[in-house]
Amino acid sequence: SAYGPAAARLGTVVRAKRDPEVAMPRAHGLHKTDEAHHEGRQWLASSDHPTIADIAFYSYVSSAPEGNVDLSGYPRVLALLARVEALPDFHPFPTTQAGLRAS
């Protein structure tokens, strides 16, 4: 995810030198793989409880729209993000008005 959605986000949020022609296809390729992996699963590494893998996944993927990576075609990925957000003591990341979140 660091070379896909995170790279795309860095290009829009902090104007880091990132090639969207490389980052965007990588991001969508990763999300297609993630979507397939989540079929019939609640969590990434465990069937019944979240692990650090889910938190790490969330940290990269939840901000993908700031890098113009549309997550609407990945309902299982969005469901995992929602499950992480529903965890006790969850604190959301600050967001920026960049990419798909721009007004």
WOMO-V285402 format. One record per residue. PHI is phi in radians with two decimals (NA if undefined). OMEGA is omega in whole degrees, -180 to 180 (NA if undefined). Layout:
# WOMO-V285402
PHI & OMEGA
PHI & OMEGA
This chain:
# WOMO-V285402
NA & -179
-1.14 & -178
-1.69 & 179
-1.94 & -176
-1.09 & 180
-1.20 & 178
-1.13 & 178
-1.10 & 180
-1.12 & 180
-1.05 & 179
-1.18 & -179
-1.65 & -174
-1.42 & -177
-2.02 & 178
0.99 & 176
-1.16 & 180
-1.26 & 177
-2.35 & -179
-1.58 & -180
-1.09 & 178
-1.19 & 177
-1.74 & -174
-1.15 & -176
-1.12 & 178
-1.08 & 177
-1.10 & -179
-1.04 & -179
-1.19 & 175
-1.09 & 178
-1.12 & -179
-1.18 & 176
-1.13 & 177
-1.14 & 178
-1.06 & -179
-1.03 & 179
-1.14 & -179
-1.09 & -176
-1.42 & 180
-1.07 & 179
1.31 & -178
-2.12 & 174
-1.59 & -173
-2.30 & -176
-1.17 & -171
-1.91 & -178
-2.45 & 180
-1.46 & -173
-2.24 & 179
-2.72 & 179
-1.27 & 176
-2.29 & 178
-1.04 & 177
-1.06 & 180
-1.19 & 179
-1.16 & 178
-1.11 & 177
-0.99 & -180
-1.00 & -175
-1.10 & 178
-1.51 & -168
-1.52 & -176
-1.08 & -180
-1.66 & -178
-0.94 & 179
-1.04 & 177
-1.18 & 176
-1.81 & -179
1.17 & 177
-1.69 & -178
-1.36 & -179
-1.70 & -174
-1.09 & 179
-1.50 & -176
-2.22 & -175
-1.08 & 179
-1.24 & 176
-1.13 & 178
-1.09 & 178
-1.15 & 177
-1.13 & 177
-1.03 & 179
-1.13 & 178
-1.13 & 177
-1.12 & -180
-1.12 & 180
-1.50 & 179
-1.14 & 177
-1.01 & 177
1.13 & 176
-1.12 & 176
-2.17 & -177
-1.21 & 175
-1.31 & 171
-1.11 & 179
-1.98 & 175
-2.04 & 177
-1.59 & -179
-2.12 & 177
1.03 & -178
-1.26 & 178
-1.57 & 180
-1.17 & -180
-1.42 & NA
